[in-house]
Amino acid sequence: MNVLLVEPAFPVPAGRPGSAYLPIGLLKIASYHRAQKDQVVLVRSPDLAPFYPDEIKVTSLFTYWSRWVWDSVAHYRAVYPKARIEVGGIYASLMPEHCAQSGCDEVAVGLYRGGVAEDMAPAYDLVDSDFQVIHASRGCIRRCAFCGVWRVEPKSEYRESIVDLIVKPRIVFYDNNLLANPHVADILCELGSFRFKDGRRVSCECQCGLDTRLLTPDLALALKKARFRTPRISWDGAYSEWKRVRAAMEMLETAGYERRNTYVFMLYNHDVPYSEMREKLEACRRWGLRVADCRYRPLDAVEDGYRPGPKPQSPHEYYTRPGWTDSQVRRFRRAVRQQNIAIMLRLPNNRYAPGCEQHLVGTPWWVTRKADAQRSRDRRKRSDRA
Ligand code: SF4
């Protein structure tokens, strides 16, 4: 059988790490079908396959990127009218009825065929990637109202060990709540002591924020020893949670993480009002932590009409939470960007000064990149020796 796997041409924001959007589900499905002796090709829409496919499997991400999924279905339906088209992934799982109207033949909800591909080694040869993805767990123990994880993955599942899955020196964990895994201490310990045959170690990143209710000094230290880079503390709730956030920051700092390389994840345009979000941002300024902000969109939003930039938009063009205005959304985003710049540049009191970006753009990018590359080579050499 000929299987065509399709990644729609999602509008991945410029400057966002590719690690956030690797179609890991498709890579596992590819391995599963290869094991069935099927011919498999992965393309990014609108590219075509070198054969006439019997089955086409289109992945999906956020519901508000549904348009790109629909476009892919329409495109491949027109080119390969006899092929059977199936759509899976996050949008398909959250909004199967809406997805079914895209013109596909089937909507796959949840893991592919009940999880048959879950333990397959992803077919990394199909993508150009210098990192690998690992899920040490599925689901989440929390039930945050704004989050789709517990709806898409209602059952929590945990791996006790991941050492057998390691194939590349850079690992990105796609867990939803890494620290909720009861075996996380053992996993961090095995990552810290892991060596490839040539002596190289691994470095890790985690896409999710660190749950402040679960972080302990020992886990912070274990994260550092496991060589997790740029940890991100979750702070989606009220300002009153500041003590827990500060405690998490202190644990990470004691473990060896520099404050300005630690981020705080913040959801805005949701239940916490604008004025309180500014207080949270102000706390991060005082602590010297950078902020990774995320604008809330409803889980059933099939479009996002927001246009970045200073130009105002009317309330009907994109979703603003009752209590929030377009102007507040834009002001909050701008304040986050400016504060992050101030922290990065080590400006006095981490306060932004208009025009300070000139310092950033004053140095040609190739000089900065060369210096950065040299610094990280030196750092890697030092830690490999350690
Ligand atoms: S802790 Fe994170 S992954 Fe879990 S439900 Fe809340 S937002 Fe979602």
Residues whose N, C-alpha, C, O or C-beta is under 5 A from the ligand:
A	BS01	SF4	C140 R142 R143 C144 C147 V149 N176 N177
